[in-house]
Structures are given as structure tokens and as C-alpha cells.
Amino acid sequence: MPLPALFDPLLNYLSSVLPPPLFSIVLTLVTHTWAFATSLFALILAMASSEPSTWEAQKLLPPLITLLCAYLALVTFFRTTGWIIRTGIWFLKWGTILSALAAGAGWVLGNAHANEGGLNRWREGNGVLPAFGGLILDALNGQGRNAAGGSRSRSNARSSSQKQKDPRPKAWESWDRQEQWTYEEARDRNAADGLGEEVQKILGGILGSAGNLVREGGWWEAAKGMMEGVGQDSERQQEEREGPGTRSRTKGKAGTR
């Protein structure tokens, strides 16, 4: 239903102030509201202008149908608009929550330093991952112990002491300083070499134990015998497929030789 010219100044002002999408929504609302009001007024006027005994269907049905259509249009408009607003608020809320969680996870991963302390790492600001890692290692190996039975704090202390090692003295510094630095450098190098030898010994022992287990268990001999048996079966099947004639020719050739 078109709007009367009475609304033109108001619509011109709203079109100059509001953005086009919002103006379209306001125009739709005003149009449906005007249709509902005029149809309701026409229906009431038709019913009040005559006696109930003289009511005619051709006079009451047009405003009644217009009233119902306008009412359904308004209900649909309000429900659609409400659904859009609720959906926008839902996306805004959960978007904010997920963004906060992602920012928190990024901060935790960014501050996940491999330090000791178990649950104290959360209070120290080192992240959740080192805390859970420490709890798992403590549950598997014991409190403050690594897989080899040593102390994790001792290795960390050694690594921190290596990181905090004094720099090499300058050429113009005293001889005692030069000799002290050389002694410490040689000591650290020997400690590193000794650790490497220990690791090699441990790996050698593990591999040796595995080899002894294989030899003592007879697995290698069983596998070797199985492969030899498979080879003999293959040769026997090939001779059977070739037939006796081929075997006799082969024997004849061998006799002439």
C-alpha cells in the first residue's frame, strides 16, 4: 500500500539522515504499520456504520483481508528483525569469548619456558605446558628426577652455568685471568666429552643387550632357516613345473660334459 503525501517530508528527512539499509527498514515498518492502521480503521468504520443484521460480506471482507495481511507482515518483520539482532549479539559475544581464549592461549604458549617448579610455573608466568610437562615427568620418574634417575634441576643448573660462563678475557688483561679462563674452558670441555662418552656407553650397552637377546633367543637362526627353506621349496616347485623331460636333458648334458 503506497503511503500518502503526508509522509513525504518525514521520509525525505530520514533518507538524508539515515543510511540506505536502515532507511529501507524504516520505510518497510512505516508502510506495514500504515496499512494495518488504515485497514483496522476501515473495518471498524464498516462495522460501526451499520447494524450487525445488515453486515455484508463484500463490505467487510476487503478491510478484514487487508488487516490480516498487514498484521502478518508486521509480525514477520519484527520476528526477522529480532532474529537478526539476536544472531548478531550471539556472534559478537562468542567472537569476543573465542578471541579472549585465543589471546590467552597465545600468551601461555609464548611464555611457556622450560623451567622447573611444577605448579609454581603458573605463578611464575612460565605457562601451562611446562607445568603439565613437569607433572607428567614427576609422575613417571619421581619428584625432580629424569628418566636416567638424575636430577632435572642439576642439569638445568649446569646449562644455566654454561650460559652464564664468563667471556674470554681480552689480550691486555692479566696472565692470571687468561690462565683461569683456559682452565675453566678445558674443564667444561672435558665434562662435555665425559658426558658424550657416558651416552655412547649407555647406547652401546643397550644395542649389545638387544643383540645378545636376539642371538640367545635363536631368532636369527630361525629366520635364516626359514629363508633357506623357502628357497629350496621354490627350486623344487620350478623343477616340478619343468617336467621330467627337462631334468633328463639336463642330466644328459651333464653326462656329455
C-alpha positions as CSV (number, residue, x, y, z in Angstrom):
1,M,0.0,0.0,0.0
2,P,1.5,3.4,-1.0
3,L,2.0,6.0,1.6
4,P,0.1,9.3,1.4
5,A,1.9,12.5,0.6
6,L,1.6,13.4,4.2
7,F,4.7,11.3,5.0
8,D,6.9,12.8,2.2
9,P,8.6,15.5,4.3
10,L,9.4,12.9,7.0
11,L,10.6,10.4,4.5
12,N,12.8,12.9,2.8
13,Y,14.4,13.9,6.1
14,L,15.0,10.3,7.1
15,S,16.5,9.5,3.7
16,S,19.0,12.3,4.1
17,V,20.0,11.4,7.7
18,L,19.9,7.6,7.7
19,P,22.0,5.2,5.6
20,P,20.1,3.4,2.8
21,P,19.8,0.0,4.5
22,L,18.4,1.5,7.7
23,F,16.1,3.8,5.7
24,S,14.7,0.8,3.8
25,I,13.9,-0.9,7.1
26,V,12.2,2.2,8.5
27,L,10.2,2.6,5.3
28,T,9.1,-1.0,5.4
29,L,8.0,-0.6,9.0
30,V,6.1,2.6,8.3
31,T,4.4,1.1,5.3
32,H,3.1,-2.0,7.1
33,T,2.1,0.0,10.1
34,W,0.1,2.4,7.9
35,A,-1.6,-0.5,6.1
36,F,-2.5,-2.1,9.4
37,A,-3.9,1.1,10.8
38,T,-5.9,2.0,7.7
39,S,-7.4,-1.5,7.3
40,L,-8.3,-1.6,11.0
41,F,-9.9,1.8,10.8
42,A,-11.9,0.8,7.6
43,L,-13.1,-2.4,9.2
44,I,-14.2,-0.7,12.4
45,L,-15.9,2.0,10.4
46,A,-17.7,-0.6,8.2
47,M,-18.9,-2.5,11.2
48,A,-20.0,0.6,13.2
49,S,-21.8,2.3,10.3
50,S,-24.5,-0.4,10.0
51,E,-26.4,-2.8,12.2
52,P,-25.0,-6.3,12.7
53,S,-28.0,-7.7,10.9
54,T,-27.2,-5.7,7.8
55,W,-23.5,-6.5,7.6
56,E,-22.5,-7.6,4.1
57,A,-19.5,-9.8,3.2
58,Q,-18.4,-7.6,0.2
59,K,-18.0,-4.7,2.6
60,L,-16.3,-6.4,5.5
61,L,-14.0,-8.9,3.7
62,P,-11.7,-6.4,1.9
63,P,-10.7,-4.5,5.0
64,L,-10.5,-7.7,7.1
65,I,-8.2,-9.4,4.5
66,T,-6.0,-6.2,4.4
67,L,-5.9,-6.2,8.2
68,L,-4.7,-9.8,8.4
69,C,-2.1,-9.3,5.6
70,A,-0.8,-6.2,7.3
71,Y,-0.7,-8.0,10.7
72,L,1.2,-11.0,9.3
73,A,3.7,-8.6,7.5
74,L,4.3,-6.8,10.8
75,V,4.8,-10.0,12.7
76,T,7.2,-11.4,10.1
77,F,9.1,-8.1,10.1
78,F,9.5,-8.0,13.9
79,R,10.4,-11.6,14.1
80,T,13.0,-11.4,11.3
81,T,14.5,-8.2,12.8
82,G,14.6,-9.7,16.3
83,W,16.3,-12.9,14.9
84,I,18.9,-10.8,13.1
85,I,19.6,-8.7,16.2
86,R,19.9,-11.8,18.4
87,T,22.2,-13.6,15.9
88,G,24.4,-10.5,15.7
89,I,24.6,-10.3,19.5
90,W,25.4,-14.1,19.7
91,F,28.2,-13.8,17.2
92,L,29.6,-10.7,19.0
93,K,29.5,-12.5,22.3
94,W,31.1,-15.7,21.2
95,G,33.5,-13.9,19.0
96,T,34.7,-11.9,22.0
97,I,35.0,-15.1,24.1
98,L,36.9,-17.0,21.5
99,S,39.2,-14.1,20.8
100,A,39.9,-13.8,24.5
101,L,40.6,-17.5,24.7
102,A,42.9,-17.4,21.7
103,A,44.8,-14.4,23.1
104,G,45.2,-16.3,26.4
105,A,46.4,-19.4,24.7
106,G,48.9,-17.3,22.7
107,W,50.1,-15.7,25.8
108,V,50.5,-19.1,27.6
109,L,52.4,-20.6,24.6
110,G,54.5,-17.5,24.3
111,N,55.5,-17.7,28.0
112,A,56.0,-21.5,28.1
113,H,59.6,-21.6,29.2
114,A,61.1,-24.9,30.2
115,N,61.8,-24.1,33.9
116,E,61.4,-26.1,37.0
117,G,58.8,-25.6,39.6
118,G,55.7,-27.8,38.8
119,L,52.6,-25.9,39.7
120,N,54.7,-22.9,40.7
121,R,55.3,-22.2,37.0
122,W,51.8,-20.8,36.7
123,R,52.5,-18.3,39.4
124,E,55.9,-17.5,37.9
125,G,54.3,-16.8,34.5
126,N,56.1,-19.6,32.6
127,G,52.9,-21.1,31.1
128,V,50.7,-24.2,31.4
129,L,52.7,-26.5,29.1
130,P,55.8,-26.6,31.3
131,A,53.7,-27.1,34.4
132,F,51.9,-30.2,32.9
133,G,55.2,-31.4,31.5
134,G,56.7,-31.2,34.9
135,L,53.8,-33.0,36.5
136,I,54.0,-35.8,33.9
137,L,57.7,-36.3,34.4
138,D,57.3,-36.3,38.2
139,A,54.6,-38.9,37.9
140,L,56.7,-41.2,35.7
141,N,60.2,-40.7,37.0
142,G,59.7,-39.3,40.6
143,Q,59.8,-35.9,42.0
144,G,62.5,-33.8,40.3
145,R,64.0,-36.9,38.5
146,N,64.6,-37.6,34.9
147,A,64.4,-40.9,33.0
148,A,68.0,-41.8,33.9
149,G,67.4,-41.3,37.6
150,G,69.3,-37.9,37.8
151,S,68.0,-34.6,38.9
152,R,66.4,-32.3,36.4
153,S,67.4,-29.3,38.4
154,R,71.1,-30.3,38.3
155,S,71.1,-30.4,34.5
156,N,69.3,-27.1,34.4
157,A,71.8,-25.7,36.8
158,R,74.6,-26.9,34.6
159,S,73.1,-25.5,31.5
160,S,72.5,-22.2,33.2
161,S,76.0,-22.1,34.5
162,Q,77.2,-22.8,30.9
163,K,75.1,-19.9,29.7
164,Q,76.4,-17.6,32.4
165,K,80.1,-18.5,31.7
166,D,82.5,-15.6,31.7
167,P,83.5,-14.3,28.3
168,R,87.0,-14.8,27.0
169,P,89.4,-12.2,28.5
170,K,90.9,-9.6,26.3
171,A,94.6,-9.7,25.3
172,W,95.5,-6.9,27.5
173,E,94.2,-8.4,30.7
174,S,96.4,-10.1,33.3
175,W,98.0,-13.5,32.8
176,D,96.2,-15.0,35.8
177,R,92.9,-14.1,34.2
178,Q,93.9,-15.7,30.9
179,E,95.1,-18.9,32.7
180,Q,91.9,-19.1,34.8
181,W,89.7,-18.8,31.7
182,T,91.8,-21.5,29.9
183,Y,91.4,-23.9,32.9
184,E,87.7,-23.4,33.1
185,E,87.3,-23.9,29.3
186,A,89.2,-27.1,29.4
187,R,87.2,-28.3,32.4
188,D,83.9,-27.6,30.7
189,R,85.2,-29.4,27.5
190,N,86.3,-32.4,29.5
191,A,82.9,-32.5,31.2
192,A,81.1,-32.4,27.9
193,D,83.4,-35.1,26.5
194,G,82.8,-37.3,29.5
195,L,79.0,-36.9,29.1
196,G,79.3,-37.9,25.5
197,E,81.3,-41.0,26.4
198,E,78.7,-41.9,29.0
199,V,75.9,-41.6,26.5
200,Q,77.9,-43.7,24.0
201,K,78.4,-46.4,26.6
202,I,74.7,-46.4,27.5
203,L,73.7,-46.8,23.8
204,G,76.4,-49.4,23.3
205,G,75.1,-51.4,26.2
206,I,71.5,-51.2,25.0
207,L,72.5,-52.3,21.5
208,G,74.7,-55.1,22.9
209,S,71.9,-56.3,25.1
210,A,69.5,-56.3,22.2
211,G,72.0,-58.3,20.1
212,N,72.6,-60.9,22.8
213,L,68.8,-61.3,23.2
214,V,68.4,-61.9,19.5
215,R,71.3,-64.5,19.4
216,E,70.3,-66.3,22.6
217,G,66.7,-66.5,21.7
218,G,67.6,-68.2,18.4
219,W,65.6,-65.7,16.3
220,W,68.3,-65.2,13.8
221,E,68.9,-68.9,13.2
222,A,65.1,-69.5,12.9
223,A,64.8,-66.7,10.4
224,K,67.8,-67.9,8.4
225,G,66.4,-71.5,8.3
226,M,63.1,-70.2,7.2
227,M,64.6,-68.3,4.3
228,E,66.7,-71.3,3.2
229,G,63.6,-73.5,3.3
230,V,61.6,-71.0,1.2
231,G,64.5,-71.0,-1.4
232,Q,64.5,-74.8,-1.6
233,D,60.8,-75.0,-1.9
234,S,60.9,-72.5,-4.8
235,E,63.6,-74.6,-6.6
236,R,61.6,-77.8,-6.1
237,Q,58.4,-76.2,-7.5
238,Q,60.2,-74.9,-10.5
239,E,61.6,-78.4,-11.3
240,E,58.2,-79.9,-11.0
241,R,56.7,-77.4,-13.4
242,E,59.5,-78.0,-16.0
243,G,58.7,-81.8,-16.0
244,P,60.9,-85.0,-16.3
245,G,62.0,-84.3,-19.9
246,T,63.8,-81.2,-18.9
247,R,65.5,-83.0,-16.0
248,S,66.6,-85.8,-18.3
249,R,68.0,-83.4,-20.9
250,T,69.8,-81.6,-18.1
251,K,71.3,-84.9,-16.9
252,G,72.3,-85.8,-20.5
253,K,74.1,-82.5,-21.0
254,A,75.9,-83.1,-17.7
255,G,77.0,-86.6,-18.8
256,T,78.4,-85.4,-22.2
257,R,80.4,-82.8,-20.3
